[in-house]
Amino acid sequence: MGRLFGTDGVRGVANRDLTPELALALASAAADELVAHRRGGARRPLVVVGRDTRPSGEFLEAAVVAGLSAAGADVVVLGVVPTPTVACAVAGGLPDYPTPDLGVMISASHNPMPDNGIKLFGPGGTKLADTVEDAIEERLEHPWTRPTGDGVGRVHRPTGPATWYLDALLTTLPHSLAGLTVVVDCAQGAASAYAPELLTRAGATVIPLFDDPARSDGGVSAAINDGCGATHLEALQAAVLAHGADAGIAHDGDADRCLAVDATGAVVDGDQILAICALALQEEGRLKADTVVATVMSNLGFTLALRARGIEVVRSAVGDRYVLEAMRDGGFVLGGEQSGHLVFAEWATTGDGLLTALQLLGRMAVSGRSLAELAGVVQRLPQVLVNCRVVDRTVAGHPDVVAAVAAAEARLGDTGRVLVRPSGTEPLVRVMVEAPGDAEAAAVAEELRRVVAAADSAPAPRAEPSLLPQ
């Protein structure tokens, strides 16, 4: 069996790759590892568990809770919550209980409904280190000692939404959003019971969109992320124009992302949101070392815009895990991705789409400027992103692909960028090209797509991975 954990937990097609048997075993191994290395205290370890709205989350939650409690951990089942709610709980935000030792989120984030995943948060609310994940995987291969009697864990199920999470978010906003009309696309996911309530409490007039994951007839959840949310902005754009709203906010299935739409219907991506928030923090004297962390996917125009205003950009690998590592290494307070994952280290330990929306709209409210005006600080270079479906994602490192990338980089020189990388969540190789013009960017991207496709179809034995780690 290959390594289960990717950059953000374990993912796969629910009930085919990510089975209840695997979920139970993984949870037991995580709890067993936790019990083995927990220091001090007479109580059993405490673990919080959340999930998004996917139907498969129900049986995976049951399996995870069974595995944790069977291994001797007490469990607090939060039900459907945004991923950052679990991180917030482990960071000490959960009322009425001791500080949890571990958090488990069952979600495949922006992936389509057939997929699901398991993310783990360690003490302090941060993602587990590779060494801890490796130790958990090692325990999967060996029998573990099963507690009996009062050694088994107890399961607690609080009633009602996690209002304490919304309370914590609202403390980050010192002024009202009164006067702003906002459309909020909840992606039929975990944001549905939280994002509209948060912005309403903050003072905005809120028009919710795709916020009813359960059908009125009691059927299965509507399709999370299907034609809605941060990966499908068309419906949000239309709604903003139809309602004459000041802005639109889009979350993904587990609400750790936030993208936006301005009053004209134009998309405001993660680069622009990150720039807006960085300049706000700089103006307030709170942007440590006048530095922000972004990934290699961020548009070159983003870097040029911030450098022109005295802000340096540190680039990390793709994934909020790597953004966080770079932030911790440098002691920086803000980082994010073009996809809409933003991390505000002053208040959160992971990407939080609701927190991001609050800070973005707060900047609009306090400055009196439109979202279009604020986002205009970034003049994006034409950027083309092509997703190449492949059998083997390692084809991104094929000699023919490497040579083609080098040739494209030499052709573009300092006027553009090329990035070819395997997806962390799907059987895709992503080709990104930036160039002075749209036509040139598209042409280079198409050339590279053909090289990737040819290399992937070469007669070499390859097997599609059984799991899709992020």
VOPAGU-2260 file (C-alpha; in pm, 1 decimal, decimal comma):
REM VOPAGU-2260
SITE   aa  ch    i         X         Y         Z
SITE  MET   A    0       0,0       0,0       0,0
SITE  GLY   A    1     136,2     341,2     -97,3
SITE  ARG   A    2     136,2     640,1     134,8
SITE  LEU   A    3    -220,9     725,0     231,4
SITE  PHE   A    4    -167,7    1084,5     337,1
SITE  GLY   A    5    -134,7    1359,6      81,2
SITE  THR   A    6     -76,5    1727,4     148,6
SITE  ASP   A    7    -414,0    1755,3     322,0
SITE  GLY   A    8    -515,2    1418,6     460,1
SITE  VAL   A    9    -655,1    1112,8     285,5
SITE  ARG   A   10    -892,2    1136,0     -10,4
SITE  GLY   A   11   -1064,8     896,6    -245,7
SITE  VAL   A   12   -1396,9     795,8    -391,2
SITE  ALA   A   13   -1615,4     728,4     -88,5
SITE  ASN   A   14   -1711,3     364,1     -36,7
SITE  ARG   A   15   -1470,3     250,0    -307,6
SITE  ASP   A   16   -1131,5     391,7    -210,0
SITE  LEU   A   17   -1218,2     559,0     119,2
SITE  THR   A   18   -1421,6     282,3     279,3
SITE  PRO   A   19   -1575,3     271,3     628,1
SITE  GLU   A   20   -1326,9      -5,6     710,9
SITE  LEU   A   21   -1035,4     220,8     619,9
SITE  ALA   A   22   -1188,9     514,8     805,7
SITE  LEU   A   23   -1233,2     306,1    1121,7
SITE  ALA   A   24    -878,9     168,6    1101,0
SITE  LEU   A   25    -731,1     512,2    1035,3
SITE  ALA   A   26    -919,7     666,9    1327,8
SITE  SER   A   27    -815,1     384,8    1561,0
SITE  ALA   A   28    -452,9     420,7    1454,1
SITE  ALA   A   29    -464,2     797,7    1506,4
SITE  ALA   A   30    -615,6     757,8    1853,8
SITE  ASP   A   31    -371,7     481,0    1941,3
SITE  GLU   A   32     -81,2     703,9    1839,4
SITE  LEU   A   33    -233,0     986,5    2043,2
SITE  VAL   A   34    -276,0     770,4    2353,0
SITE  ALA   A   35      77,7     632,6    2322,4
SITE  HIS   A   36     241,5     975,0    2318,0
SITE  ARG   A   37       4,7    1183,4    2525,0
SITE  ARG   A   38     175,0    1343,0    2822,2
SITE  GLY   A   39      18,5    1401,8    3162,2
SITE  GLY   A   40    -341,6    1423,2    3272,9
SITE  ALA   A   41    -568,9    1154,0    3402,8
SITE  ARG   A   42    -848,0    1203,0    3151,4
SITE  ARG   A   43    -877,7    1018,5    2826,6
SITE  PRO   A   44    -771,3    1208,0    2512,9
SITE  LEU   A   45   -1045,3    1418,9    2356,0
SITE  VAL   A   46   -1110,0    1431,4    1979,7
SITE  VAL   A   47   -1354,8    1653,1    1788,5
SITE  VAL   A   48   -1510,1    1527,8    1465,0
SITE  GLY   A   49   -1682,7    1732,5    1193,4
SITE  ARG   A   50   -1802,5    1667,0     840,6
SITE  ASP   A   51   -1946,9    1842,2     537,7
SITE  THR   A   52   -2280,7    1765,8     372,7
SITE  ARG   A   53   -2183,2    1469,7     152,6
SITE  PRO   A   54   -2409,3    1167,6     211,8
SITE  SER   A   55   -2101,1     948,6     250,9
SITE  GLY   A   56   -1995,6    1167,4     541,7
SITE  GLU   A   57   -2263,1    1006,0     753,5
SITE  PHE   A   58   -2124,0     652,0     740,0
SITE  LEU   A   59   -1764,2     774,2     745,3
SITE  GLU   A   60   -1841,2     979,9    1056,7
SITE  ALA   A   61   -1988,8     670,6    1223,4
SITE  ALA   A   62   -1678,7     469,8    1135,7
SITE  VAL   A   63   -1438,8     740,1    1256,5
SITE  VAL   A   64   -1624,5     786,0    1585,9
SITE  ALA   A   65   -1628,2     408,6    1642,0
SITE  GLY   A   66   -1255,9     381,8    1572,7
SITE  LEU   A   67   -1163,5     669,0    1801,9
SITE  SER   A   68   -1375,3     559,0    2096,5
SITE  ALA   A   69   -1272,2     193,4    2058,4
SITE  ALA   A   70    -910,6     304,9    2086,1
SITE  GLY   A   71    -975,7     489,9    2411,7
SITE  ALA   A   72   -1049,6     847,1    2306,1
SITE  ASP   A   73   -1351,5    1053,1    2407,8
SITE  VAL   A   74   -1523,0    1210,6    2106,2
SITE  VAL   A   75   -1724,0    1528,8    2053,9
SITE  VAL   A   76   -1927,3    1498,8    1733,0
SITE  LEU   A   77   -1987,4    1845,5    1588,2
SITE  GLY   A   78   -2188,7    1728,3    1286,9
SITE  VAL   A   79   -2188,0    1944,4     972,5
SITE  VAL   A   80   -1941,0    2230,3    1025,5
SITE  PRO   A   81   -1681,1    2417,0     819,3
SITE  THR   A   82   -1333,1    2267,0     834,9
SITE  PRO   A   83   -1191,1    2570,5    1020,9
SITE  THR   A   84   -1446,6    2507,9    1297,7
SITE  VAL   A   85   -1267,8    2183,1    1379,3
SITE  ALA   A   86    -930,5    2359,0    1375,2
SITE  CYS   A   87   -1070,5    2634,6    1597,5
SITE  ALA   A   88   -1199,2    2374,7    1845,2
SITE  VAL   A   89    -860,6    2203,7    1872,0
SITE  ALA   A   90    -694,8    2544,0    1912,8
SITE  GLY   A   91    -896,2    2592,3    2231,7
SITE  GLY   A   92   -1216,9    2749,4    2106,3
SITE  LEU   A   93   -1453,0    2466,1    2204,0
SITE  PRO   A   94   -1659,3    2565,3    2509,8
SITE  ASP   A   95   -1773,4    2329,9    2786,3
SITE  TYR   A   96   -1498,7    2073,6    2719,8
SITE  PRO   A   97   -1125,3    2043,4    2786,6
SITE  THR   A   98    -902,9    2151,0    2497,8
SITE  PRO   A   99    -917,9    1868,7    2240,6
SITE  ASP   A  100    -604,8    1672,2    2156,5
SITE  LEU   A  101    -701,5    1599,4    1796,9
SITE  GLY   A  102    -949,0    1710,0    1532,5
SITE  VAL   A  103   -1091,5    1504,8    1246,4
SITE  MET   A  104   -1270,7    1662,6     950,1
SITE  ILE   A  105   -1449,7    1441,1     699,4
SITE  SER   A  106   -1455,6    1631,1     371,4
SITE  ALA   A  107   -1312,4    1640,1      21,7
SITE  SER   A  108   -1326,4    2019,6      16,8
SITE  HIS   A  109   -1388,3    2142,4    -340,3
SITE  ASN   A  110   -1393,2    1793,9    -497,4
SITE  PRO   A  111   -1721,4    1658,4    -639,8
SITE  MET   A  112   -1964,1    1462,1    -424,0
SITE  PRO   A  113   -1842,9    1106,0    -501,8
SITE  ASP   A  114   -1512,8    1190,0    -329,9
SITE  ASN   A  115   -1460,3    1227,3      40,3
SITE  GLY   A  116   -1162,0    1265,0     269,6
SITE  ILE   A  117   -1028,3    1265,9     622,6
SITE  LYS   A  118    -821,1    1557,6     751,7
SITE  LEU   A  119    -647,4    1554,7    1088,2
SITE  PHE   A  120    -560,3    1852,3    1309,1
SITE  GLY   A  121    -311,3    1814,0    1590,8
SITE  PRO   A  122    -271,4    2007,1    1915,9
SITE  GLY   A  123    -306,1    2378,9    1859,1
SITE  GLY   A  124    -528,0    2326,7    1554,8
SITE  THR   A  125    -255,4    2273,7    1296,2
SITE  LYS   A  126    -214,4    2002,2    1034,1
SITE  LEU   A  127     -15,9    1699,2    1148,0
SITE  ALA   A  128     353,5    1677,9    1066,9
SITE  ASP   A  129     462,5    1422,0     809,1
SITE  THR   A  130     635,6    1222,5    1082,6
SITE  VAL   A  131     312,0    1189,9    1279,8
SITE  GLU   A  132     118,4    1086,2     969,6
SITE  ASP   A  133     386,8     827,6     895,7
SITE  ALA   A  134     357,4     692,6    1251,5
SITE  ILE   A  135     -20,7     662,5    1212,8
SITE  GLU   A  136      22,4     473,6     886,9
SITE  GLU   A  137     274,8     246,2    1055,8
SITE  ARG   A  138      17,3     160,4    1322,3
SITE  LEU   A  139    -225,3      54,5    1049,5
SITE  GLU   A  140       5,4    -236,3     975,0
SITE  HIS   A  141      23,9    -368,5    1330,6
SITE  PRO   A  142    -227,3    -491,8    1590,5
SITE  TRP   A  143    -305,4    -247,4    1868,1
SITE  THR   A  144    -409,2    -297,6    2228,3
SITE  ARG   A  145    -785,0    -258,5    2266,8
SITE  PRO   A  146    -899,7    -100,4    2593,9
SITE  THR   A  147   -1195,1    -247,7    2780,9
SITE  GLY   A  148   -1430,3    -134,7    3054,4
SITE  ASP   A  149   -1390,3     229,1    3142,2
SITE  GLY   A  150   -1087,1     245,6    2912,7
SITE  VAL   A  151   -1305,7     288,6    2605,2
SITE  GLY   A  152   -1400,4     637,8    2497,8
SITE  ARG   A  153   -1733,4     814,0    2540,3
SITE  VAL   A  154   -1919,3     996,8    2263,4
SITE  HIS   A  155   -2075,9    1341,7    2309,8
SITE  ARG   A  156   -2309,4    1507,4    2060,0
SITE  PRO   A  157   -2374,7    1878,2    2130,1
SITE  THR   A  158   -2703,9    2007,4    1992,9
SITE  GLY   A  159   -2739,9    2305,1    1760,9
SITE  PRO   A  160   -2485,9    2485,9    1542,9
SITE  ALA   A  161   -2141,0    2583,4    1667,3
SITE  THR   A  162   -2230,7    2942,8    1750,3
SITE  TRP   A  163   -1907,8    2974,8    1949,8
SITE  TYR   A  164   -1720,8    2957,3    1618,0
SITE  LEU   A  165   -1921,2    3247,9    1473,2
SITE  ASP   A  166   -1872,5    3440,8    1797,8
SITE  ALA   A  167   -1496,3    3399,7    1762,3
SITE  LEU   A  168   -1501,7    3519,8    1401,9
SITE  LEU   A  169   -1703,4    3829,6    1486,5
SITE  THR   A  170   -1442,4    3940,8    1739,2
SITE  THR   A  171   -1203,8    3996,2    1445,4
SITE  LEU   A  172   -1428,3    4265,8    1294,2
SITE  PRO   A  173   -1425,0    4593,2    1491,1
SITE  HIS   A  174   -1684,7    4763,9    1269,8
SITE  SER   A  175   -2021,6    4687,0    1115,2
SITE  LEU   A  176   -2095,7    4573,3     758,6
SITE  ALA   A  177   -2417,3    4778,2     763,0
SITE  GLY   A  178   -2497,7    4919,6     420,2
SITE  LEU   A  179   -2346,4    4629,5     225,5
SITE  THR   A  180   -2565,8    4388,4      30,9
SITE  VAL   A  181   -2391,9    4055,7     -23,6
SITE  VAL   A  182   -2484,4    3738,1    -210,7
SITE  VAL   A  183   -2332,1    3430,0     -43,5
SITE  ASP   A  184   -2292,3    3103,8    -238,2
SITE  CYS   A  185   -2264,5    2824,5      17,6
SITE  ALA   A  186   -2190,0    2549,3    -239,8
SITE  GLN   A  187   -2460,2    2327,0     -85,5
SITE  GLY   A  188   -2196,0    2256,0     175,3
SITE  ALA   A  189   -2086,3    2320,6     530,2
SITE  ALA   A  190   -2113,1    2699,8     494,8
SITE  SER   A  191   -2490,8    2677,1     454,8
SITE  ALA   A  192   -2577,7    2704,7     823,5
SITE  TYR   A  193   -2292,6    2944,4     902,2
SITE  ALA   A  194   -2193,9    3196,9     631,6
SITE  PRO   A  195   -2531,2    3375,6     591,3
SITE  GLU   A  196   -2574,4    3388,4     969,8
SITE  LEU   A  197   -2224,0    3528,5    1019,8
SITE  LEU   A  198   -2259,1    3812,4     770,5
SITE  THR   A  199   -2610,0    3896,2     890,1
SITE  ARG   A  200   -2482,2    3923,1    1246,6
SITE  ALA   A  201   -2200,6    4145,1    1114,9
SITE  GLY   A  202   -2461,4    4387,8     980,8
SITE  ALA   A  203   -2477,8    4307,0     610,2
SITE  THR   A  204   -2791,7    4244,9     407,1
SITE  VAL   A  205   -2742,7    3885,0     294,7
SITE  ILE   A  206   -2888,9    3698,4      -2,1
SITE  PRO   A  207   -2805,2    3327,4      39,7
SITE  LEU   A  208   -2746,0    3103,4    -260,2
SITE  PHE   A  209   -2708,9    2722,0    -271,1
SITE  ASP   A  210   -2762,7    2703,0     103,5
SITE  ASP   A  211   -3007,6    2410,5     119,2
SITE  PRO   A  212   -2804,4    2086,9     110,4
SITE  ALA   A  213   -3102,1    1871,7     214,2
SITE  ARG   A  214   -3403,9    1839,7      -8,9
SITE  SER   A  215   -3738,0    1926,4     142,4
SITE  ASP   A  216   -3859,8    1570,7      84,9
SITE  GLY   A  217   -3590,8    1439,3     317,4
SITE  GLY   A  218   -3386,6    1290,8      34,6
SITE  VAL   A  219   -3010,7    1280,2       6,1
SITE  SER   A  220   -2804,8    1595,8       5,0
SITE  ALA   A  221   -2812,4    1801,2    -311,4
SITE  ALA   A  222   -2487,6    1785,1    -501,7
SITE  ILE   A  223   -2220,9    1965,9    -305,3
SITE  ASN   A  224   -1996,1    2180,9    -530,7
SITE  ASP   A  225   -2206,6    2084,6    -835,2
SITE  GLY   A  226   -2244,5    2394,2   -1051,4
SITE  CYS   A  227   -2199,4    2618,6    -750,8
SITE  GLY   A  228   -1947,2    2741,7    -499,9
SITE  ALA   A  229   -1590,6    2856,7    -542,3
SITE  THR   A  230   -1526,2    2629,5    -840,9
SITE  HIS   A  231   -1835,5    2744,1   -1036,3
SITE  LEU   A  232   -1891,8    3118,3   -1006,4
SITE  GLU   A  233   -2139,6    3173,0   -1292,2
SITE  ALA   A  234   -2455,3    3150,2   -1078,4
SITE  LEU   A  235   -2306,6    3387,0    -820,3
SITE  GLN   A  236   -2214,0    3638,9   -1088,9
SITE  ALA   A  237   -2568,9    3633,2   -1224,1
SITE  ALA   A  238   -2719,2    3669,3    -876,3
SITE  VAL   A  239   -2500,8    3968,1    -787,9
SITE  LEU   A  240   -2612,5    4147,5   -1103,0
SITE  ALA   A  241   -2977,5    4048,8   -1059,6
SITE  HIS   A  242   -2992,1    4179,4    -701,0
SITE  GLY   A  243   -2770,3    4481,9    -755,2
SITE  ALA   A  244   -2550,0    4356,9    -471,2
SITE  ASP   A  245   -2225,5    4520,0    -363,9
SITE  ALA   A  246   -2039,6    4189,3    -371,2
SITE  GLY   A  247   -2073,5    3814,5    -395,1
SITE  ILE   A  248   -1891,8    3559,9    -181,1
SITE  ALA   A  249   -1832,8    3197,1    -285,1
SITE  HIS   A  250   -1725,3    2916,5     -54,5
SITE  ASP   A  251   -1640,2    2555,8    -134,1
SITE  GLY   A  252   -1787,4    2243,2      21,4
SITE  ASP   A  253   -1607,1    2268,1     355,2
SITE  ALA   A  254   -1585,0    2649,4     359,6
SITE  ASP   A  255   -1209,9    2683,3     386,2
SITE  ARG   A  256   -1203,3    2879,6      58,9
SITE  CYS   A  257   -1338,9    3220,2     -33,1
SITE  LEU   A  258   -1357,2    3378,7    -376,4
SITE  ALA   A  259   -1555,6    3690,6    -459,7
SITE  VAL   A  260   -1746,3    3873,2    -732,3
SITE  ASP   A  261   -1763,3    4253,0    -751,4
SITE  ALA   A  262   -2074,9    4459,6    -828,1
SITE  THR   A  263   -2007,8    4440,7   -1203,2
SITE  GLY   A  264   -1998,3    4059,5   -1195,3
SITE  ALA   A  265   -1619,4    4039,9   -1234,3
SITE  VAL   A  266   -1439,2    3764,2   -1045,1
SITE  VAL   A  267   -1205,9    3862,8    -760,3
SITE  ASP   A  268    -967,7    3571,6    -709,8
SITE  GLY   A  269    -752,5    3466,4    -417,4
SITE  ASP   A  270    -454,1    3670,1    -535,7
SITE  GLN   A  271    -660,3    3988,9    -535,7
SITE  ILE   A  272    -822,2    3911,7    -200,0
SITE  LEU   A  273    -479,0    3838,5     -51,6
SITE  ALA   A  274    -345,6    4168,3    -189,2
SITE  ILE   A  275    -641,9    4363,9     -48,8
SITE  CYS   A  276    -594,9    4211,3     295,8
SITE  ALA   A  277    -215,2    4254,0     286,4
SITE  LEU   A  278    -246,0    4624,1     207,6
SITE  ALA   A  279    -503,6    4665,2     484,6
SITE  LEU   A  280    -271,1    4504,4     738,0
SITE  GLN   A  281      21,9    4711,9     612,6
SITE  GLU   A  282    -181,3    5030,3     651,5
SITE  GLU   A  283    -261,5    4930,5    1010,1
SITE  GLY   A  284     102,6    4845,8    1084,6
SITE  ARG   A  285      19,0    4478,8    1144,4
SITE  LEU   A  286     185,5    4312,3     843,9
SITE  LYS   A  287     499,0    4163,3     998,2
SITE  ALA   A  288     815,5    4236,1     799,4
SITE  ASP   A  289     590,1    4374,6     524,5
SITE  THR   A  290     581,3    4022,7     382,8
SITE  VAL   A  291     305,8    3792,4     262,4
SITE  VAL   A  292     323,7    3423,6     165,5
SITE  ALA   A  293     174,7    3304,8    -165,2
SITE  THR   A  294     219,3    2991,1    -374,4
SITE  VAL   A  295     394,7    2927,6    -703,0
SITE  MET   A  296      50,6    2947,0    -870,2
SITE  SER   A  297      -1,8    3312,4    -777,3
SITE  ASN   A  298      -8,3    3547,4   -1072,9
SITE  LEU   A  299     308,1    3742,3   -1145,6
SITE  GLY   A  300      93,8    4057,7   -1149,9
SITE  PHE   A  301      15,7    3996,3    -781,2
SITE  THR   A  302     385,2    3994,2    -691,5
SITE  LEU   A  303     460,2    4305,0    -896,9
SITE  ALA   A  304     168,0    4496,6    -742,3
SITE  LEU   A  305     272,3    4423,6    -383,8
SITE  ARG   A  306     641,1    4487,5    -443,1
SITE  ALA   A  307     551,4    4827,2    -587,3
SITE  ARG   A  308     394,1    4903,6    -249,2
SITE  GLY   A  309     683,0    4778,2     -39,2
SITE  ILE   A  310     550,6    4429,6      35,7
SITE  GLU   A  311     765,6    4126,4     -33,3
SITE  VAL   A  312     618,3    3795,2    -148,5
SITE  VAL   A  313     752,3    3461,2     -25,9
SITE  ARG   A  314     642,3    3173,9    -250,3
SITE  SER   A  315     560,0    2825,1    -125,5
SITE  ALA   A  316     446,8    2501,2    -285,9
SITE  VAL   A  317      75,0    2467,4    -362,1
SITE  GLY   A  318    -138,4    2376,0     -61,1
SITE  ASP   A  319    -232,4    2566,3     253,4
SITE  ARG   A  320     -12,1    2324,2     446,3
SITE  TYR   A  321     295,1    2465,8     270,5
SITE  VAL   A  322     169,4    2821,9     300,7
SITE  LEU   A  323     142,5    2766,2     675,9
SITE  GLU   A  324     491,3    2616,6     695,2
SITE  ALA   A  325     638,0    2920,9     520,5
SITE  MET   A  326     440,7    3151,7     748,6
SITE  ARG   A  327     563,2    2972,4    1061,1
SITE  ASP   A  328     922,4    2965,1     937,3
SITE  GLY   A  329     924,6    3341,4     880,1
SITE  GLY   A  330     684,3    3442,4    1154,7
SITE  PHE   A  331     456,2    3600,0     894,2
SITE  VAL   A  332      91,3    3679,2     967,1
SITE  LEU   A  333     -76,0    3645,8     626,5
SITE  GLY   A  334     -61,1    3395,0     344,4
SITE  GLY   A  335    -284,1    3238,1      86,1
SITE  GLU   A  336    -353,0    3079,7    -247,9
SITE  GLN   A  337    -504,5    3195,2    -574,3
SITE  SER   A  338    -778,8    2936,1    -516,9
SITE  GLY   A  339    -908,2    3132,4    -218,1
SITE  HIS   A  340    -741,5    2965,4      81,8
SITE  LEU   A  341    -624,1    3249,6     306,6
SITE  VAL   A  342    -461,9    3211,2     647,2
SITE  PHE   A  343    -472,9    3493,4     903,5
SITE  ALA   A  344    -226,1    3376,0    1166,3
SITE  GLU   A  345    -349,1    3631,0    1420,7
SITE  TRP   A  346    -683,4    3453,0    1442,5
SITE  ALA   A  347    -667,2    3112,5    1273,9
SITE  THR   A  348    -446,7    2808,2    1227,1
SITE  THR   A  349    -575,7    2705,7     885,5
SITE  GLY   A  350    -748,9    2846,9     579,5
SITE  ASP   A  351   -1089,1    2990,0     675,0
SITE  GLY   A  352   -1328,2    3106,0     403,9
SITE  LEU   A  353   -1573,0    3269,2     644,4
SITE  LEU   A  354   -1297,0    3465,0     816,5
SITE  THR   A  355   -1162,4    3571,8     476,9
SITE  ALA   A  356   -1505,1    3694,5     365,5
SITE  LEU   A  357   -1543,8    3890,6     687,2
SITE  GLN   A  358   -1205,8    4061,2     645,9
SITE  LEU   A  359   -1263,5    4139,4     277,3
SITE  LEU   A  360   -1607,2    4290,0     332,5
SITE  GLY   A  361   -1476,6    4468,1     639,2
SITE  ARG   A  362   -1215,8    4638,0     423,7
SITE  MET   A  363   -1490,6    4753,8     187,4
SITE  ALA   A  364   -1695,2    4888,7     477,5
SITE  VAL   A  365   -1416,5    5076,1     654,1
SITE  SER   A  366   -1260,2    5220,4     336,5
SITE  GLY   A  367   -1585,4    5310,4     162,2
SITE  ARG   A  368   -1436,3    5176,5    -160,3
SITE  SER   A  369   -1599,1    4929,0    -397,0
SITE  LEU   A  370   -1464,2    4578,7    -433,8
SITE  ALA   A  371   -1372,2    4651,1    -795,8
SITE  GLU   A  372   -1163,7    4950,6    -687,7
SITE  LEU   A  373    -988,9    4754,2    -413,0
SITE  ALA   A  374    -919,2    4456,3    -641,0
SITE  GLY   A  375    -784,3    4682,5    -915,8
SITE  VAL   A  376    -454,9    4706,3    -731,0
SITE  VAL   A  377    -356,2    4376,9    -899,1
SITE  GLN   A  378    -313,7    4389,7   -1275,2
SITE  ARG   A  379    -304,5    4024,0   -1364,0
SITE  LEU   A  380     -88,0    3895,8   -1645,0
SITE  PRO   A  381    -279,8    3672,9   -1887,1
SITE  GLN   A  382    -277,0    3330,8   -1725,9
SITE  VAL   A  383    -398,6    3004,9   -1876,1
SITE  LEU   A  384    -454,8    2694,1   -1664,5
SITE  VAL   A  385    -512,9    2365,0   -1845,2
SITE  ASN   A  386    -604,6    2044,5   -1662,2
SITE  CYS   A  387    -471,7    1734,6   -1838,6
SITE  ARG   A  388    -645,8    1414,0   -1731,4
SITE  VAL   A  389    -382,2    1141,7   -1704,1
SITE  VAL   A  390    -337,8     783,2   -1598,6
SITE  ASP   A  391     -24,3     857,3   -1396,4
SITE  ARG   A  392      29,8    1198,0   -1235,4
SITE  THR   A  393     406,6    1138,4   -1218,4
SITE  VAL   A  394     413,5    1200,9   -1593,5
SITE  ALA   A  395     466,0    1565,3   -1493,7
SITE  GLY   A  396     830,3    1467,6   -1438,6
SITE  HIS   A  397     868,9    1279,8   -1770,7
SITE  PRO   A  398    1186,9    1388,1   -1958,0
SITE  ASP   A  399     983,4    1505,3   -2258,7
SITE  VAL   A  400     765,1    1721,1   -2034,7
SITE  VAL   A  401    1064,4    1863,9   -1849,2
SITE  ALA   A  402    1234,3    1950,4   -2178,7
SITE  ALA   A  403     920,3    2115,0   -2316,4
SITE  VAL   A  404     882,5    2326,1   -2001,7
SITE  ALA   A  405    1245,1    2439,9   -2024,6
SITE  ALA   A  406    1196,7    2540,1   -2388,0
SITE  ALA   A  407     880,5    2736,5   -2305,2
SITE  GLU   A  408    1051,3    2914,9   -2016,0
SITE  ALA   A  409    1342,7    3011,6   -2240,5
SITE  ARG   A  410    1101,2    3149,0   -2499,1
SITE  LEU   A  411     908,7    3361,0   -2246,5
SITE  GLY   A  412    1211,2    3479,4   -2049,2
SITE  ASP   A  413    1128,2    3739,7   -1783,7
SITE  THR   A  414     793,0    3822,3   -1943,2
SITE  GLY   A  415     609,6    3512,0   -1822,0
SITE  ARG   A  416     610,0    3189,7   -1622,4
SITE  VAL   A  417     543,3    2819,8   -1677,0
SITE  LEU   A  418     441,6    2567,7   -1413,6
SITE  VAL   A  419     355,5    2201,8   -1471,4
SITE  ARG   A  420     259,7    2001,4   -1163,9
SITE  PRO   A  421      50,2    1698,8   -1067,6
SITE  SER   A  422    -279,8    1768,3    -895,3
SITE  GLY   A  423    -288,4    1673,9    -531,5
SITE  THR   A  424    -653,5    1570,1    -539,6
SITE  GLU   A  425    -738,7    1429,2    -884,1
SITE  PRO   A  426    -573,9    1225,9   -1165,7
SITE  LEU   A  427    -467,5    1544,6   -1341,5
SITE  VAL   A  428    -153,1    1727,5   -1444,1
SITE  ARG   A  429    -203,5    2103,3   -1423,8
SITE  VAL   A  430     -33,5    2325,8   -1680,9
SITE  MET   A  431     -14,9    2695,4   -1596,2
SITE  VAL   A  432     127,9    2954,5   -1834,5
SITE  GLU   A  433     160,1    3330,1   -1789,9
SITE  ALA   A  434     258,1    3545,2   -2087,1
SITE  PRO   A  435     226,5    3905,6   -2205,1
SITE  GLY   A  436     -77,5    3817,8   -2418,7
SITE  ASP   A  437    -373,2    3580,2   -2397,8
SITE  ALA   A  438    -302,7    3418,2   -2733,9
SITE  GLU   A  439      60,6    3345,6   -2650,8
SITE  ALA   A  440     -28,9    3201,9   -2309,1
SITE  ALA   A  441    -294,8    2978,2   -2465,0
SITE  ALA   A  442     -60,9    2860,3   -2739,8
SITE  VAL   A  443     218,1    2766,2   -2498,9
SITE  ALA   A  444     -29,1    2590,1   -2268,5
SITE  GLU   A  445    -170,2    2386,4   -2557,8
SITE  GLU   A  446     178,5    2281,7   -2668,6
SITE  LEU   A  447     256,8    2161,1   -2318,1
SITE  ARG   A  448     -79,1    1983,0   -2289,1
SITE  ARG   A  449       2,1    1783,0   -2601,9
SITE  VAL   A  450     343,1    1687,0   -2466,2
SITE  VAL   A  451     187,9    1572,7   -2136,2
SITE  ALA   A  452     -78,0    1369,6   -2319,9
SITE  ALA   A  453     181,5    1204,7   -2545,1
SITE  ALA   A  454     406,0    1117,9   -2250,0
SITE  ASP   A  455     112,5     978,1   -2054,4
SITE  SER   A  456       8,2     750,9   -2341,9
SITE  ALA   A  457     359,4     613,8   -2391,4
SITE  PRO   A  458     370,0     231,1   -2361,4
SITE  ALA   A  459     482,6     207,4   -2000,9
SITE  PRO   A  460     293,1      12,9   -1733,0
SITE  ARG   A  461     106,5     255,9   -1510,2
SITE  ALA   A  462    -184,0     207,6   -1270,6
SITE  GLU   A  463    -429,1     473,0   -1161,8
SITE  PRO   A  464    -376,3     540,1    -790,7
SITE  SER   A  465    -647,5     395,8    -568,3
SITE  LEU   A  466    -645,2     705,2    -346,4
SITE  LEU   A  467    -648,5    1070,2    -439,6
SITE  PRO   A  468    -447,9    1249,2    -170,2
SITE  GLN   A  469    -461,2    1627,5    -152,2
